[in-house]
């Protein structure tokens, strides 16, 4: 058995679970209709999410794009109340 593969699979499952809990609890905490949580890959200038409310699959965005890019660039949360 390849322990490296087993460890990667376990970490992937743990990451999905963490994303899921943060999304549900965060959405309720902020009273939001939808939420999206990203991981930042600085070397690729890419934001990645596998969990988003009302979205299936993997969601990738360039760090220079739109409101998301502004959040990355400024290191601040942007709340859009009437998006």
Secondary structure, DSSP 4 states (H G I P E B T S, - for coil): --HHHHHHHHHHHHHHHHHHHHHHHHHHHHT-S--B--EEEGGGTEEEES-BTTB-S-EEEETTSHHHHHHHHHT-----TT-
